[in-house]
Amino acid sequence: MKKNILIISFVLLIAALVSFSNGTKSGFVRKASLYDTVKKKDSLQILDSIKKSDSIRVADSISNLKTKLYKKNVEASHYSDKLNGRRTASGQVFSNKKYTAAHKTLKFGTKVKVTNLTNNKSVIVTINDRGPHTRNREIDLAKRPFLDISHNNGRSLLRVSLEIVE
């Protein structure tokens, strides 16, 4: 009797898994067929227009922020990849993909506009850690914001200015 119940439950479990996997495959095919109907030339033009308008909006929103100069001509570095997943001093889990930074004295949660002095690119990061623990460095950026403002693929230190966003 117990064997029959086990066999029946096993068969029902397999049937449920098969029906679930078939449902997701057909949904995926439908989505792919929708994308196939758009011509490549049209999709490239749409992507180009989205990129241009988004970058204009981001540049406008950064330039219109009220900021207060904190320090100018200081060194910035970026976190190592081996720190991903560890806790920061504020208790958050660190990720190199987020726009966060470490500073020795600024309060956690402070928004800082970091501008590369060589190419005038800037990002806004949130302070959520303490550091850098190296002499003469003022701020440690996560890798994504560092690469966004970097001029050489992020292989060295950057000279930046720091402005506190009010």
C-alpha positions in Angstrom: 0.0 0.0 0.0 2.8 2.4 0.9 4.6 1.6 -2.4 1.5 2.4 -4.4 1.1 5.8 -2.6 4.8 6.5 -3.2 4.6 5.6 -6.9 1.4 7.7 -7.4 2.9 10.7 -5.7 6.1 10.4 -7.7 4.2 10.2 -11.0 2.1 13.3 -10.0 5.3 15.2 -9.2 6.9 14.3 -12.5 3.7 15.2 -14.4 3.6 18.6 -12.6 7.2 19.3 -13.4 6.8 18.4 -17.1 3.7 20.6 -17.5 5.5 23.5 -15.8 8.6 23.2 -17.9 6.5 23.0 -21.1 4.6 26.1 -20.1 7.7 28.2 -19.6 9.2 27.0 -22.9 6.2 28.1 -24.9 6.2 31.5 -23.2 9.8 32.0 -24.1 9.2 31.1 -27.8 6.3 33.6 -27.9 8.6 36.3 -26.6 11.3 35.5 -29.1 8.9 35.5 -32.0 7.8 39.1 -31.0 11.4 40.2 -31.1 12.0 38.6 -34.4 9.3 40.7 -36.1 11.2 43.9 -35.4 13.7 44.7 -38.2 17.3 45.1 -37.1 17.7 48.6 -38.6 14.6 49.8 -36.7 15.7 48.3 -33.4 19.1 49.9 -33.7 17.6 53.3 -34.4 15.3 52.8 -31.4 18.3 51.8 -29.2 20.3 54.8 -30.4 17.5 57.2 -29.6 17.0 55.7 -26.2 20.7 56.0 -25.3 20.9 59.6 -26.5 17.8 60.8 -24.6 18.7 58.9 -21.4 22.2 60.3 -21.4 20.9 63.8 -21.9 18.5 63.4 -19.0 21.2 62.0 -16.7 23.6 64.8 -17.6 20.9 67.4 -17.0 19.9 65.9 -13.7 23.5 65.8 -12.4 24.2 69.4 -13.5 21.1 70.8 -11.9 21.8 69.3 -8.4 22.7 71.6 -5.6 26.1 70.6 -4.4 28.7 71.9 -1.9 32.4 71.5 -2.7 34.0 69.2 -0.1 37.5 68.6 -1.5 39.2 69.2 -4.8 42.1 67.3 -6.4 42.1 64.2 -4.3 42.9 60.6 -5.1 40.2 58.0 -5.7 40.6 54.3 -6.1 38.2 51.4 -6.4 37.3 48.3 -4.4 38.8 44.9 -5.2 36.4 42.2 -6.7 37.2 39.9 -3.8 35.2 42.1 -1.4 31.9 41.4 -3.2 29.3 39.9 -0.9 31.0 41.0 2.3 29.4 43.4 4.8 30.3 47.0 4.8 30.8 49.1 7.9 27.2 50.3 7.6 26.0 46.7 7.6 25.0 46.6 3.9 26.2 43.8 1.6 28.8 45.2 -0.8 28.5 44.9 -4.5 30.9 46.4 -7.1 27.8 47.0 -9.3 26.2 49.5 -7.0 27.0 53.2 -6.9 28.5 53.2 -3.4 31.8 54.4 -1.9 33.9 54.4 1.3 35.0 57.5 3.1 36.9 58.0 6.3 34.7 60.7 7.9 31.5 61.4 5.9 28.3 60.0 7.4 26.7 56.9 6.0 24.0 57.7 3.5 25.7 60.9 2.3 25.4 61.4 -1.4 28.6 62.6 -3.0 29.2 63.8 -6.6 32.6 62.5 -7.7 34.1 64.3 -10.8 37.1 63.1 -12.7 39.3 66.2 -13.2 40.9 65.0 -16.4 37.7 64.4 -18.4 35.0 66.1 -16.2 32.8 62.9 -16.0 30.9 62.6 -12.8 28.9 60.1 -10.8 26.8 60.3 -7.7 27.6 57.7 -5.0 26.3 56.9 -1.5 28.7 56.5 1.3 28.2 53.1 3.0 31.6 52.1 4.2 34.8 53.3 6.0 38.0 53.6 4.1 40.2 53.8 2.1 42.8 52.5 4.4 45.7 53.7 2.3 47.6 56.9 2.8 46.7 59.9 0.6 43.5 58.4 -0.8 40.3 60.2 0.0 37.6 57.9 -1.4 37.2 54.3 -2.4 34.6 53.8 -5.2 32.8 50.6 -6.2 34.0 49.4 -9.5 31.0 50.5 -11.6 31.1 54.2 -10.7 34.9 54.1 -11.0 34.8 52.8 -14.5 32.0 55.2 -15.5 34.3 58.2 -14.8 37.6 56.6 -15.6 39.6 57.5 -18.7 41.8 54.4 -18.9 39.6 51.4 -18.1 40.1 51.7 -14.3 43.7 50.6 -14.1 45.0 53.3 -11.9 44.1 56.0 -9.4 42.0 59.0 -10.4 42.3 62.7 -9.5 38.8 63.8 -8.5 36.8 66.5 -6.8 34.2 65.6 -4.2 31.0 67.6 -3.8 28.3 66.8 -1.2 24.8 66.6 -2.8 22.4 68.6 -0.7 
